[in-house]
Every structure is written in C-alpha cells, then in structure tokens.
C-alpha cells in the first residue's frame, strides 16, 4: 500500500502513478478471485454439517 499512498501524494510522478495503477489492478484481480472462494466456503459451512448429520457422524 505504500506505493498507492505515495502516488496519491505525488500526482505528477508518472512512474509512481503507473506503479500505483498496477498495484490497484493486482488488488482488484485478487479480490475478484476471492469472491467465488468465499461463496464456496459459506456453502460448505451450511451443507457440511447436514451431510455429517445425515451420515451419522
């Protein structure tokens, strides 16, 4: 986050602005990848106890 913070304070530094844009794009990509995993985890929390109970464990 340091690059993003420095870029916000130095708007005229084109090199720093490019690095910050890449950092933001990376964070966006990571967040989009986590969303489906989070949905799967929530589904497992709901379904697994029912499966375990059904199997008698």
DOSEGU-804839 format. One record per residue: residue in one letter; y, z, x of N, C-alpha, C, O, CB in turn. Coordinates in steps of 0.1 Angstrom, whole numbers, plus 5000, padded with zeros to 4 digits. Each point is the difference from the previous one (the first is absolute). Glycine has a CB too. Example, Ala and Ser with C-alpha at 12.3 -4.5 7.8 and 13.67 -1.06 7.14 Angstrom:
BEGIN
rest,nyy,nzz,nxx,cayy,cazz,caxx,cyy,czz,cxx,oyy,ozz,oxx,cbyy,cbzz,cbxx
A,4943,5078,5132,5012,5000,4991,5012,5000,5009,5000,5007,5010,4988,5005,4971
S,5023,4981,5015,5011,5000,5009,5011,5008,4992,5011,5001,5005,4983,4977,5007
END
This chain:
BEGIN
rest,nyy,nzz,nxx,cayy,cazz,caxx,cyy,czz,cxx,oyy,ozz,oxx,cbyy,cbzz,cbxx
X,4988,5000,5008,5012,5000,4992,5013,5000,5009,5010,4997,4994,4977,5015,4988
X,5012,4991,5030,5011,5000,5009,5007,4987,5000,5012,4999,5000,4977,5019,5014
X,5003,4971,4987,5006,4987,5001,5008,4997,4987,5011,4994,5001,4970,4998,5014
X,5014,5011,4974,5006,4998,4987,5013,5008,4999,5010,4994,4996,4968,5001,4993
X,5022,5017,5015,5012,5008,5000,5010,4995,5010,5012,4999,4996,4974,5021,4998
X,5010,4976,5018,5010,4995,5009,5006,4987,4995,5012,4997,5001,4975,5013,5018
X,5005,4981,4975,5005,4988,4994,5010,5002,4989,5009,4993,4999,4969,4996,5007
X,5019,5021,4986,5010,5003,4989,5013,5005,5006,5011,4999,4993,4970,5007,4992
X,5019,5000,5027,5013,5004,5006,5006,4990,5008,5012,5001,5004,4979,5022,4996
X,5002,4966,5004,5005,4989,5009,4998,4987,4993,4991,4992,5005,5005,5022,5016
X,5011,4983,4969,4998,4988,4992,5003,4987,5007,4996,4989,4996,5010,5025,4984
X,5001,4987,5031,5004,4988,5008,4990,4997,5011,5001,4989,5006,5023,5016,4989
X,4966,5003,5007,4990,4998,5010,4989,4991,4994,4991,5006,4994,5014,5016,5018
X,4995,4965,4991,4990,4991,4993,4986,5003,5005,4991,4999,4992,5027,4984,5007
X,4980,5020,5013,4987,5003,5005,4994,5013,4993,4988,5000,4996,5018,4990,5026
X,5002,5020,4977,4996,5012,4993,4997,4997,4985,4991,5006,4994,5022,5008,5023
X,4995,4978,4977,4999,4996,4986,4986,4993,4998,4993,5002,4990,5032,4996,5007
X,4971,4993,5012,4988,4993,4999,4988,5010,5001,4990,4999,4993,5020,4980,5017
X,4991,5030,5000,4989,5010,5001,4999,5009,4988,4989,5003,4996,5015,4997,5029
X,5007,5004,4969,5000,5008,4988,4994,4992,4989,4992,5006,4992,5028,5007,5016
X,4983,4975,4990,4995,4991,4990,4985,4999,5001,4992,5001,4990,5029,4986,5009
X,4974,5012,5014,4985,4999,5002,4994,5013,4996,4989,5001,4995,5014,4982,5024
X,5004,5028,4985,4994,5014,4997,4999,5002,4985,4990,5005,4995,5020,5004,5026
X,5001,4987,4972,5000,5001,4985,4989,4992,4994,4993,5004,4991,5031,5001,5009
X,4974,4982,5005,4990,4992,4995,4986,5005,5002,4991,4999,4992,5024,4982,5012
X,4983,5025,5008,4987,5007,5003,4997,5011,4991,4989,5002,4994,5014,4992,5030
X,5007,5015,4974,4999,5011,4990,4996,4995,4986,4992,5006,4993,5024,5008,5021
X,4991,4975,4982,4998,4995,4987,4985,4995,4999,4994,5002,4990,5031,4991,5008
X,4971,5000,5012,4986,4995,5000,4990,5011,4999,4990,4999,4993,5017,4981,5020
X,4995,5031,4995,4991,5011,5000,5000,5007,4987,4989,5004,4995,5015,4999,5029
X,5008,4998,4970,5000,5007,4986,4993,4992,4990,4993,5005,4991,5029,5005,5015
X,4979,4977,4994,4993,4991,4991,4985,5001,5002,4992,4999,4990,5027,4985,5009
X,4976,5018,5013,4986,5001,5003,4995,5014,4995,4988,5001,4997,5015,4984,5022
X,5005,5025,4981,4996,5013,4996,4998,5001,4984,4993,5009,4996,5018,5001,5025
X,4997,4983,4972,5000,5001,4986,4986,4998,4994,4996,5008,4992,5027,4984,5008
X,4970,4997,5003,4986,4999,4994,4991,5011,5005,4991,5004,4992,5012,4971,5007
X,4998,5029,5013,4992,5011,5005,5002,5013,4992,4991,5007,4997,5009,4983,5026
X,5013,5012,4974,5003,5012,4992,4994,4999,4986,4995,5010,4994,5026,4993,5019
X,4979,4985,4981,4994,4999,4987,4985,5002,5000,4995,5006,4991,5023,4977,5003
X,4976,5012,5017,4986,5002,5001,4997,5015,5002,4990,5005,4994,5007,4972,5016
X,5011,5030,4998,4997,5014,5002,5002,5008,4987,4992,5009,4997,5016,4989,5026
X,5002,4998,4969,5002,5007,4987,4988,4997,4990,4996,5009,4993,5029,4990,5010
X,4970,4989,4997,4989,4996,4992,4987,5008,5004,4993,5005,4992,5017,4972,5005
X,4988,5025,5016,4989,5007,5005,5001,5015,4996,4990,5006,4997,5008,4978,5022
X,5014,5022,4982,5001,5014,4996,4997,5002,4985,4995,5010,4996,5023,4992,5021
X,4984,4987,4975,4997,5002,4986,4985,4997,4997,4993,5007,4992,5030,4986,5003
X,4971,4997,5012,4987,4995,4997,4989,5008,5007,4989,5003,4994,5021,4974,5002
X,4992,5026,5017,4989,5007,5007,4995,5013,4994,4988,5002,5000,5022,4987,5020
X,4999,5020,4975,4995,5012,4994,4991,4997,4988,4990,5007,4998,5030,5005,5010
X,4983,4977,4985,4992,4997,4988,4986,4994,5005,4990,5003,4993,5031,4992,4993
X,4979,4997,5024,4988,4995,5005,4991,5011,5006,4988,5001,4997,5023,4977,5009
X,4995,5031,5001,4993,5012,5006,4994,5008,4989,4988,5004,5000,5027,4996,5020
X,4993,5003,4969,4995,5007,4989,4989,4993,4993,4990,5006,4996,5032,5004,5001
X,4979,4977,5001,4990,4992,4993,4987,5001,5008,4989,5000,4994,5029,4985,4996
X,4983,5014,5023,4987,5000,5008,4995,5015,5002,4989,5001,5006,5020,4978,5006
X,4998,5031,4983,4995,5013,5001,5002,5007,5013,4993,5010,5003,4990,4983,4981
X,5026,5003,5024,5003,5007,5013,5010,5011,4998,5003,5006,5009,4992,4973,5003
END
